[in-house]
């Protein structure tokens, strides 16, 4: 299946995503410090809902397992089929805690349902980026979205805490309505956070390599307006340095301004 063409970010296709999972149900004899054996599991976890959005577009894509009765809430096969289609069209996936949780959980359910792998993606985890490049009071989306974006995370006050998941497992329409708002807000908040952190992410995929054309462009956002700002000097070379007038990210040329003769005289 070919990659999706979406807006100015047609190449690459960047998908922000967030999933909500149903918990494992198990038999236990206490409330604290329990070790649950496999034979104690009554019901396995599953995916209840997901929300996604293509970067550069306004439409939020949402789907859940509600509306078919509480006995079918954990039947996520159709949801996984549609989720597979989205991931197969993506080049880059953005998610909070996506590398450790969302992507691995999605992959687990896909392989359990017999799906083949979707086309390769690169994952940008906003939680890992926050941990690696900053020292915030908290790296949770609840804190970073509130302090770094204009879209704070939704706190689902109507069904606080775990109560929201209980209502969805009951297939309560009011619970699903709250879950949809919660899930959608997480995606918008994560996308905004990604845009804020993107200029700082050193290992961000080079967006310019996906785009057609021969003009120099910002490797983080593909902006063509770059300002020459001195040089980046390494042990073996001296490279023109640029700052993006769009997102503010720094980049440098791949070619040194030092002549071959000068490079030959350099000592290591």
C-alpha positions as protocol buffer text, in pm:
chain_id: "A"
residue {
  index: 1
  type: UNK
  ca { x: 0 y: 0 z: 0 }
}
residue {
  index: 2
  type: UNK
  ca { x: 142 y: 339 z: -98 }
}
residue {
  index: 3
  type: UNK
  ca { x: 207 y: 617 z: 150 }
}
residue {
  index: 4
  type: UNK
  ca { x: -63 y: 876 z: 199 }
}
residue {
  index: 5
  type: UNK
  ca { x: -22 y: 1219 z: 41 }
}
residue {
  index: 6
  type: UNK
  ca { x: -125 y: 1485 z: 295 }
}
residue {
  index: 7
  type: UNK
  ca { x: -86 y: 1862 z: 261 }
}
residue {
  index: 8
  type: UNK
  ca { x: 255 y: 2026 z: 264 }
}
residue {
  index: 9
  type: UNK
  ca { x: 385 y: 1734 z: 469 }
}
residue {
  index: 10
  type: UNK
  ca { x: 298 y: 1482 z: 195 }
}
residue {
  index: 11
  type: UNK
  ca { x: 655 y: 1361 z: 212 }
}
residue {
  index: 12
  type: UNK
  ca { x: 696 y: 1245 z: 482 }
}
residue {
  index: 13
  type: UNK
  ca { x: 353 y: 1156 z: 618 }
}
residue {
  index: 14
  type: UNK
  ca { x: 365 y: 1236 z: 991 }
}
residue {
  index: 15
  type: UNK
  ca { x: 98 y: 1078 z: 1211 }
}
residue {
  index: 16
  type: UNK
  ca { x: 37 y: 1175 z: 1574 }
}
residue {
  index: 17
  type: UNK
  ca { x: -135 y: 894 z: 1761 }
}
residue {
  index: 18
  type: UNK
  ca { x: -260 y: 794 z: 2105 }
}
residue {
  index: 19
  type: UNK
  ca { x: -424 y: 469 z: 2218 }
}
residue {
  index: 20
  type: UNK
  ca { x: -632 y: 378 z: 2523 }
}
residue {
  index: 21
  type: UNK
  ca { x: -619 y: 21 z: 2651 }
}
residue {
  index: 22
  type: UNK
  ca { x: -850 y: -196 z: 2859 }
}
residue {
  index: 23
  type: UNK
  ca { x: -684 y: -342 z: 3171 }
}
residue {
  index: 24
  type: UNK
  ca { x: -603 y: -704 z: 3245 }
}
residue {
  index: 25
  type: UNK
  ca { x: -862 y: -858 z: 3476 }
}
residue {
  index: 26
  type: UNK
  ca { x: -720 y: -1107 z: 3729 }
}
residue {
  index: 27
  type: UNK
  ca { x: -802 y: -1295 z: 4048 }
}
residue {
  index: 28
  type: UNK
  ca { x: -606 y: -1160 z: 4347 }
}
residue {
  index: 29
  type: UNK
  ca { x: -609 y: -1206 z: 4727 }
}
residue {
  index: 30
  type: UNK
  ca { x: -498 y: -857 z: 4825 }
}
residue {
  index: 31
  type: UNK
  ca { x: -457 y: -494 z: 4724 }
}
residue {
  index: 32
  type: UNK
  ca { x: -84 y: -438 z: 4767 }
}
residue {
  index: 33
  type: UNK
  ca { x: 234 y: -595 z: 4625 }
}
residue {
  index: 34
  type: UNK
  ca { x: 60 y: -874 z: 4434 }
}
residue {
  index: 35
  type: UNK
  ca { x: 232 y: -1119 z: 4201 }
}
residue {
  index: 36
  type: UNK
  ca { x: -24 y: -1231 z: 3945 }
}
residue {
  index: 37
  type: UNK
  ca { x: 39 y: -1566 z: 3779 }
}
residue {
  index: 38
  type: UNK
  ca { x: -76 y: -1644 z: 3427 }
}
residue {
  index: 39
  type: UNK
  ca { x: -336 y: -1886 z: 3563 }
}
residue {
  index: 40
  type: UNK
  ca { x: -490 y: -1598 z: 3763 }
}
residue {
  index: 41
  type: UNK
  ca { x: -569 y: -1391 z: 3452 }
}
residue {
  index: 42
  type: UNK
  ca { x: -943 y: -1378 z: 3387 }
}
residue {
  index: 43
  type: UNK
  ca { x: -935 y: -1147 z: 3083 }
}
residue {
  index: 44
  type: UNK
  ca { x: -645 y: -1014 z: 2876 }
}
residue {
  index: 45
  type: UNK
  ca { x: -590 y: -648 z: 2796 }
}
residue {
  index: 46
  type: UNK
  ca { x: -706 y: -502 z: 2463 }
}
residue {
  index: 47
  type: UNK
  ca { x: -721 y: -167 z: 2286 }
}
residue {
  index: 48
  type: UNK
  ca { x: -1037 y: 30 z: 2359 }
}
residue {
  index: 49
  type: UNK
  ca { x: -984 y: 338 z: 2143 }
}
residue {
  index: 50
  type: UNK
  ca { x: -737 y: 535 z: 1940 }
}
residue {
  index: 51
  type: UNK
  ca { x: -712 y: 886 z: 1801 }
}
residue {
  index: 52
  type: UNK
  ca { x: -477 y: 1006 z: 1530 }
}
residue {
  index: 53
  type: UNK
  ca { x: -413 y: 1307 z: 1310 }
}
residue {
  index: 54
  type: UNK
  ca { x: -197 y: 1369 z: 1006 }
}
residue {
  index: 55
  type: UNK
  ca { x: 41 y: 1657 z: 1071 }
}
residue {
  index: 56
  type: UNK
  ca { x: -62 y: 1968 z: 882 }
}
residue {
  index: 57
  type: UNK
  ca { x: -433 y: 1873 z: 874 }
}
residue {
  index: 58
  type: UNK
  ca { x: -728 y: 1951 z: 1103 }
}
residue {
  index: 59
  type: UNK
  ca { x: -924 y: 1624 z: 1096 }
}
residue {
  index: 60
  type: UNK
  ca { x: -904 y: 1405 z: 1406 }
}
residue {
  index: 61
  type: UNK
  ca { x: -944 y: 1034 z: 1332 }
}
residue {
  index: 62
  type: UNK
  ca { x: -1107 y: 853 z: 1624 }
}
residue {
  index: 63
  type: UNK
  ca { x: -1239 y: 502 z: 1672 }
}
residue {
  index: 64
  type: UNK
  ca { x: -1342 y: 294 z: 1974 }
}
residue {
  index: 65
  type: UNK
  ca { x: -1498 y: -46 z: 2045 }
}
residue {
  index: 66
  type: UNK
  ca { x: -1816 y: 95 z: 2201 }
}
residue {
  index: 67
  type: UNK
  ca { x: -2180 y: 66 z: 2098 }
}
residue {
  index: 68
  type: UNK
  ca { x: -2204 y: -313 z: 2064 }
}
residue {
  index: 69
  type: UNK
  ca { x: -2265 y: -413 z: 2425 }
}
residue {
  index: 70
  type: UNK
  ca { x: -2030 y: -474 z: 2716 }
}
residue {
  index: 71
  type: UNK
  ca { x: -1956 y: -830 z: 2598 }
}
residue {
  index: 72
  type: UNK
  ca { x: -1793 y: -694 z: 2279 }
}
residue {
  index: 73
  type: UNK
  ca { x: -1601 y: -397 z: 2421 }
}
residue {
  index: 74
  type: UNK
  ca { x: -1279 y: -599 z: 2420 }
}
residue {
  index: 75
  type: UNK
  ca { x: -1322 y: -711 z: 2058 }
}
residue {
  index: 76
  type: UNK
  ca { x: -1072 y: -480 z: 1888 }
}
residue {
  index: 77
  type: UNK
  ca { x: -1006 y: -662 z: 1559 }
}
residue {
  index: 78
  type: UNK
  ca { x: -1183 y: -409 z: 1333 }
}
residue {
  index: 79
  type: UNK
  ca { x: -1022 y: -124 z: 1523 }
}
residue {
  index: 80
  type: UNK
  ca { x: -682 y: -286 z: 1466 }
}
residue {
  index: 81
  type: UNK
  ca { x: -748 y: -329 z: 1095 }
}
residue {
  index: 82
  type: UNK
  ca { x: -814 y: 44 z: 1056 }
}
residue {
  index: 83
  type: UNK
  ca { x: -519 y: 129 z: 1278 }
}
residue {
  index: 84
  type: UNK
  ca { x: -295 y: -92 z: 1061 }
}
residue {
  index: 85
  type: UNK
  ca { x: -408 y: 105 z: 754 }
}
residue {
  index: 86
  type: UNK
  ca { x: -311 y: 434 z: 919 }
}
residue {
  index: 87
  type: UNK
  ca { x: 32 y: 313 z: 1027 }
}
residue {
  index: 88
  type: UNK
  ca { x: 98 y: 162 z: 685 }
}
residue {
  index: 89
  type: UNK
  ca { x: 48 y: 507 z: 531 }
}
residue {
  index: 90
  type: UNK
  ca { x: 277 y: 683 z: 780 }
}
residue {
  index: 91
  type: UNK
  ca { x: 647 y: 755 z: 747 }
}
residue {
  index: 92
  type: UNK
  ca { x: 686 y: 905 z: 1094 }
}
residue {
  index: 93
  type: UNK
  ca { x: 471 y: 841 z: 1402 }
}
residue {
  index: 94
  type: UNK
  ca { x: 462 y: 1089 z: 1691 }
}
residue {
  index: 95
  type: UNK
  ca { x: 337 y: 976 z: 2032 }
}
residue {
  index: 96
  type: UNK
  ca { x: 385 y: 1045 z: 2403 }
}
residue {
  index: 97
  type: UNK
  ca { x: 560 y: 736 z: 2543 }
}
residue {
  index: 98
  type: UNK
  ca { x: 507 y: 591 z: 2195 }
}
residue {
  index: 99
  type: UNK
  ca { x: 830 y: 393 z: 2170 }
}
residue {
  index: 100
  type: UNK
  ca { x: 776 y: 198 z: 2493 }
}
residue {
  index: 101
  type: UNK
  ca { x: 396 y: 181 z: 2505 }
}
residue {
  index: 102
  type: UNK
  ca { x: 174 y: 279 z: 2211 }
}
residue {
  index: 103
  type: UNK
  ca { x: 369 y: 126 z: 1922 }
}
residue {
  index: 104
  type: UNK
  ca { x: 456 y: -194 z: 2111 }
}
residue {
  index: 105
  type: UNK
  ca { x: 97 y: -239 z: 2232 }
}
residue {
  index: 106
  type: UNK
  ca { x: -35 y: -184 z: 1880 }
}
residue {
  index: 107
  type: UNK
  ca { x: 215 y: -433 z: 1738 }
}
residue {
  index: 108
  type: UNK
  ca { x: 118 y: -689 z: 2002 }
}
residue {
  index: 109
  type: UNK
  ca { x: -251 y: -675 z: 1915 }
}
residue {
  index: 110
  type: UNK
  ca { x: -178 y: -679 z: 1541 }
}
residue {
  index: 111
  type: UNK
  ca { x: 35 y: -992 z: 1555 }
}
residue {
  index: 112
  type: UNK
  ca { x: -219 y: -1162 z: 1785 }
}
residue {
  index: 113
  type: UNK
  ca { x: -489 y: -1093 z: 1525 }
}
residue {
  index: 114
  type: UNK
  ca { x: -272 y: -1234 z: 1247 }
}
residue {
  index: 115
  type: UNK
  ca { x: -175 y: -912 z: 1067 }
}
residue {
  index: 116
  type: UNK
  ca { x: 147 y: -887 z: 867 }
}
residue {
  index: 117
  type: UNK
  ca { x: 380 y: -594 z: 949 }
}
residue {
  index: 118
  type: UNK
  ca { x: 281 y: -251 z: 821 }
}
residue {
  index: 119
  type: UNK
  ca { x: 542 y: -60 z: 619 }
}
residue {
  index: 120
  type: UNK
  ca { x: 842 y: 67 z: 823 }
}
residue {
  index: 121
  type: UNK
  ca { x: 796 y: 379 z: 1034 }
}
residue {
  index: 122
  type: UNK
  ca { x: 1018 y: 604 z: 1244 }
}
residue {
  index: 123
  type: UNK
  ca { x: 890 y: 688 z: 1591 }
}
residue {
  index: 124
  type: UNK
  ca { x: 933 y: 1025 z: 1760 }
}
residue {
  index: 125
  type: UNK
  ca { x: 855 y: 987 z: 2129 }
}
residue {
  index: 126
  type: UNK
  ca { x: 785 y: 1323 z: 2293 }
}
residue {
  index: 127
  type: UNK
  ca { x: 838 y: 1170 z: 2638 }
}
residue {
  index: 128
  type: UNK
  ca { x: 1188 y: 1048 z: 2547 }
}
residue {
  index: 129
  type: UNK
  ca { x: 1266 y: 1384 z: 2385 }
}
residue {
  index: 130
  type: UNK
  ca { x: 1162 y: 1566 z: 2703 }
}
residue {
  index: 131
  type: UNK
  ca { x: 1382 y: 1337 z: 2914 }
}
residue {
  index: 132
  type: UNK
  ca { x: 1682 y: 1357 z: 2683 }
}
residue {
  index: 133
  type: UNK
  ca { x: 1703 y: 1726 z: 2607 }
}
residue {
  index: 134
  type: UNK
  ca { x: 1539 y: 1900 z: 2903 }
}
residue {
  index: 135
  type: UNK
  ca { x: 1502 y: 1896 z: 3282 }
}
residue {
  index: 136
  type: UNK
  ca { x: 1133 y: 1976 z: 3327 }
}
residue {
  index: 137
  type: UNK
  ca { x: 956 y: 1945 z: 3662 }
}
residue {
  index: 138
  type: UNK
  ca { x: 768 y: 1656 z: 3503 }
}
residue {
  index: 139
  type: UNK
  ca { x: 788 y: 1489 z: 3162 }
}
residue {
  index: 140
  type: UNK
  ca { x: 424 y: 1378 z: 3174 }
}
residue {
  index: 141
  type: UNK
  ca { x: 195 y: 1518 z: 2906 }
}
residue {
  index: 142
  type: UNK
  ca { x: -21 y: 1672 z: 3179 }
}
residue {
  index: 143
  type: UNK
  ca { x: 270 y: 1901 z: 3275 }
}
residue {
  index: 144
  type: UNK
  ca { x: 442 y: 1962 z: 2941 }
}
residue {
  index: 145
  type: UNK
  ca { x: 118 y: 2035 z: 2754 }
}
residue {
  index: 146
  type: UNK
  ca { x: 8 y: 2282 z: 3022 }
}
residue {
  index: 147
  type: UNK
  ca { x: 338 y: 2468 z: 3037 }
}
residue {
  index: 148
  type: UNK
  ca { x: 456 y: 2446 z: 2676 }
}
residue {
  index: 149
  type: UNK
  ca { x: 137 y: 2453 z: 2468 }
}
residue {
  index: 150
  type: UNK
  ca { x: -204 y: 2621 z: 2460 }
}
residue {
  index: 151
  type: UNK
  ca { x: -385 y: 2283 z: 2472 }
}
residue {
  index: 152
  type: UNK
  ca { x: -356 y: 2127 z: 2819 }
}
residue {
  index: 153
  type: UNK
  ca { x: -434 y: 1759 z: 2864 }
}
residue {
  index: 154
  type: UNK
  ca { x: -802 y: 1678 z: 2935 }
}
residue {
  index: 155
  type: UNK
  ca { x: -861 y: 1553 z: 3291 }
}
residue {
  index: 156
  type: UNK
  ca { x: -1199 y: 1372 z: 3233 }
}
residue {
  index: 157
  type: UNK
  ca { x: -1360 y: 1510 z: 3551 }
}
residue {
  index: 158
  type: UNK
  ca { x: -1699 y: 1357 z: 3473 }
}
residue {
  index: 159
  type: UNK
  ca { x: -1550 y: 1011 z: 3531 }
}
residue {
  index: 160
  type: UNK
  ca { x: -1229 y: 1075 z: 3727 }
}
residue {
  index: 161
  type: UNK
  ca { x: -939 y: 832 z: 3734 }
}
residue {
  index: 162
  type: UNK
  ca { x: -1006 y: 467 z: 3660 }
}
residue {
  index: 163
  type: UNK
  ca { x: -1382 y: 526 z: 3669 }
}
residue {
  index: 164
  type: UNK
  ca { x: -1372 y: 631 z: 3303 }
}
residue {
  index: 165
  type: UNK
  ca { x: -1235 y: 290 z: 3199 }
}
residue {
  index: 166
  type: UNK
  ca { x: -1498 y: 113 z: 3412 }
}
residue {
  index: 167
  type: UNK
  ca { x: -1777 y: 304 z: 3236 }
}
residue {
  index: 168
  type: UNK
  ca { x: -1634 y: 223 z: 2893 }
}
residue {
  index: 169
  type: UNK
  ca { x: -1609 y: -146 z: 2984 }
}
residue {
  index: 170
  type: UNK
  ca { x: -1979 y: -125 z: 3075 }
}
residue {
  index: 171
  type: UNK
  ca { x: -2033 y: 25 z: 2728 }
}
residue {
  index: 172
  type: UNK
  ca { x: -2182 y: 338 z: 2883 }
}
residue {
  index: 173
  type: UNK
  ca { x: -2237 y: 597 z: 2602 }
}
residue {
  index: 174
  type: UNK
  ca { x: -2154 y: 881 z: 2843 }
}
residue {
  index: 175
  type: UNK
  ca { x: -1826 y: 710 z: 2927 }
}
residue {
  index: 176
  type: UNK
  ca { x: -1738 y: 670 z: 2560 }
}
residue {
  index: 177
  type: UNK
  ca { x: -1819 y: 1035 z: 2494 }
}
residue {
  index: 178
  type: UNK
  ca { x: -1579 y: 1133 z: 2771 }
}
residue {
  index: 179
  type: UNK
  ca { x: -1316 y: 890 z: 2643 }
}
residue {
  index: 180
  type: UNK
  ca { x: -1338 y: 1042 z: 2297 }
}
residue {
  index: 181
  type: UNK
  ca { x: -1277 y: 1393 z: 2432 }
}
residue {
  index: 182
  type: UNK
  ca { x: -990 y: 1264 z: 2647 }
}
residue {
  index: 183
  type: UNK
  ca { x: -828 y: 1070 z: 2362 }
}
residue {
  index: 184
  type: UNK
  ca { x: -867 y: 1349 z: 2108 }
}
residue {
  index: 185
  type: UNK
  ca { x: -727 y: 1612 z: 2344 }
}
residue {
  index: 186
  type: UNK
  ca { x: -420 y: 1394 z: 2408 }
}
residue {
  index: 187
  type: UNK
  ca { x: -345 y: 1381 z: 2034 }
}
residue {
  index: 188
  type: UNK
  ca { x: -382 y: 1758 z: 1988 }
}
residue {
  index: 189
  type: UNK
  ca { x: -170 y: 1825 z: 2298 }
}
residue {
  index: 190
  type: UNK
  ca { x: 97 y: 1578 z: 2184 }
}
residue {
  index: 191
  type: UNK
  ca { x: 112 y: 1728 z: 1835 }
}
residue {
  index: 192
  type: UNK
  ca { x: 150 y: 2078 z: 1980 }
}
residue {
  index: 193
  type: UNK
  ca { x: 422 y: 1954 z: 2215 }
}
residue {
  index: 194
  type: UNK
  ca { x: 602 y: 1786 z: 1925 }
}
residue {
  index: 195
  type: UNK
  ca { x: 602 y: 2112 z: 1729 }
}
residue {
  index: 196
  type: UNK
  ca { x: 743 y: 2294 z: 2032 }
}
residue {
  index: 197
  type: UNK
  ca { x: 1019 y: 2041 z: 2099 }
}
residue {
  index: 198
  type: UNK
  ca { x: 1105 y: 1960 z: 1737 }
}
residue {
  index: 199
  type: UNK
  ca { x: 1379 y: 2225 z: 1688 }
}
residue {
  index: 200
  type: UNK
  ca { x: 1562 y: 2082 z: 1991 }
}
residue {
  index: 201
  type: UNK
  ca { x: 1547 y: 1713 z: 1893 }
}
residue {
  index: 202
  type: UNK
  ca { x: 1895 y: 1625 z: 1772 }
}
residue {
  index: 203
  type: UNK
  ca { x: 1810 y: 1284 z: 1627 }
}
residue {
  index: 204
  type: UNK
  ca { x: 1496 y: 1402 z: 1446 }
}
residue {
  index: 205
  type: UNK
  ca { x: 1454 y: 1245 z: 1099 }
}
residue {
  index: 206
  type: UNK
  ca { x: 1575 y: 1474 z: 822 }
}
residue {
  index: 207
  type: UNK
  ca { x: 1246 y: 1595 z: 673 }
}
residue {
  index: 208
  type: UNK
  ca { x: 1424 y: 1754 z: 376 }
}
residue {
  index: 209
  type: UNK
  ca { x: 1539 y: 1413 z: 250 }
}
residue {
  index: 210
  type: UNK
  ca { x: 1176 y: 1316 z: 185 }
}
residue {
  index: 211
  type: UNK
  ca { x: 1090 y: 1631 z: -14 }
}
residue {
  index: 212
  type: UNK
  ca { x: 1145 y: 1686 z: -383 }
}
residue {
  index: 213
  type: UNK
  ca { x: 1358 y: 1976 z: -505 }
}
residue {
  index: 214
  type: UNK
  ca { x: 1720 y: 2083 z: -477 }
}
residue {
  index: 215
  type: UNK
  ca { x: 1704 y: 2392 z: -252 }
}
residue {
  index: 216
  type: UNK
  ca { x: 1853 y: 2370 z: 95 }
}
residue {
  index: 217
  type: UNK
  ca { x: 1586 y: 2330 z: 362 }
}
residue {
  index: 218
  type: UNK
  ca { x: 1560 y: 2292 z: 737 }
}
residue {
  index: 219
  type: UNK
  ca { x: 1603 y: 1923 z: 828 }
}
residue {
  index: 220
  type: UNK
  ca { x: 1342 y: 1956 z: 1106 }
}
residue {
  index: 221
  type: UNK
  ca { x: 1053 y: 2135 z: 930 }
}
residue {
  index: 222
  type: UNK
  ca { x: 1157 y: 2167 z: 561 }
}
residue {
  index: 223
  type: UNK
  ca { x: 1145 y: 2550 z: 575 }
}
residue {
  index: 224
  type: UNK
  ca { x: 1347 y: 2703 z: 290 }
}
residue {
  index: 225
  type: UNK
  ca { x: 1423 y: 3031 z: 470 }
}
residue {
  index: 226
  type: UNK
  ca { x: 1759 y: 2975 z: 637 }
}
residue {
  index: 227
  type: UNK
  ca { x: 1997 y: 3231 z: 780 }
}
residue {
  index: 228
  type: UNK
  ca { x: 2372 y: 3172 z: 760 }
}
residue {
  index: 229
  type: UNK
  ca { x: 2506 y: 3193 z: 1117 }
}
residue {
  index: 230
  type: UNK
  ca { x: 2878 y: 3124 z: 1134 }
}
residue {
  index: 231
  type: UNK
  ca { x: 3040 y: 2784 z: 1123 }
}
residue {
  index: 232
  type: UNK
  ca { x: 3018 y: 2447 z: 1289 }
}
residue {
  index: 233
  type: UNK
  ca { x: 3370 y: 2327 z: 1365 }
}
residue {
  index: 234
  type: UNK
  ca { x: 3455 y: 1960 z: 1422 }
}
residue {
  index: 235
  type: UNK
  ca { x: 3782 y: 1775 z: 1471 }
}
residue {
  index: 236
  type: UNK
  ca { x: 3812 y: 1726 z: 1096 }
}
residue {
  index: 237
  type: UNK
  ca { x: 3628 y: 2012 z: 928 }
}
residue {
  index: 238
  type: UNK
  ca { x: 3459 y: 2351 z: 926 }
}
residue {
  index: 239
  type: UNK
  ca { x: 3105 y: 2366 z: 795 }
}
residue {
  index: 240
  type: UNK
  ca { x: 2869 y: 2660 z: 719 }
}
residue {
  index: 241
  type: UNK
  ca { x: 2601 y: 2679 z: 989 }
}
residue {
  index: 242
  type: UNK
  ca { x: 2237 y: 2787 z: 945 }
}
residue {
  index: 243
  type: UNK
  ca { x: 1936 y: 2871 z: 1159 }
}
residue {
  index: 244
  type: UNK
  ca { x: 1582 y: 2809 z: 1035 }
}
residue {
  index: 245
  type: UNK
  ca { x: 1361 y: 3118 z: 1016 }
}
residue {
  index: 246
  type: UNK
  ca { x: 1056 y: 2897 z: 1061 }
}
residue {
  index: 247
  type: UNK
  ca { x: 1112 y: 2672 z: 1364 }
}
residue {
  index: 248
  type: UNK
  ca { x: 1447 y: 2808 z: 1485 }
}
residue {
  index: 249
  type: UNK
  ca { x: 1637 y: 2480 z: 1450 }
}
residue {
  index: 250
  type: UNK
  ca { x: 2009 y: 2478 z: 1373 }
}
residue {
  index: 251
  type: UNK
  ca { x: 2171 y: 2283 z: 1090 }
}
residue {
  index: 252
  type: UNK
  ca { x: 2495 y: 2278 z: 898 }
}
residue {
  index: 253
  type: UNK
  ca { x: 2623 y: 2195 z: 554 }
}
residue {
  index: 254
  type: UNK
  ca { x: 2755 y: 1847 z: 488 }
}
residue {
  index: 255
  type: UNK
  ca { x: 3055 y: 1995 z: 306 }
}
residue {
  index: 256
  type: UNK
  ca { x: 3355 y: 2151 z: 474 }
}
residue {
  index: 257
  type: UNK
  ca { x: 3488 y: 2490 z: 361 }
}
residue {
  index: 258
  type: UNK
  ca { x: 3842 y: 2371 z: 428 }
}
residue {
  index: 259
  type: UNK
  ca { x: 4040 y: 2290 z: 119 }
}
residue {
  index: 260
  type: UNK
  ca { x: 4185 y: 1946 z: 57 }
}
residue {
  index: 261
  type: UNK
  ca { x: 4532 y: 2085 z: 123 }
}
residue {
  index: 262
  type: UNK
  ca { x: 4428 y: 2233 z: 460 }
}
residue {
  index: 263
  type: UNK
  ca { x: 4256 y: 1908 z: 561 }
}
residue {
  index: 264
  type: UNK
  ca { x: 4575 y: 1715 z: 481 }
}
residue {
  index: 265
  type: UNK
  ca { x: 4768 y: 1931 z: 730 }
}
residue {
  index: 266
  type: UNK
  ca { x: 4519 y: 1873 z: 1015 }
}
residue {
  index: 267
  type: UNK
  ca { x: 4642 y: 1654 z: 1299 }
}
residue {
  index: 268
  type: UNK
  ca { x: 4422 y: 1416 z: 1498 }
}
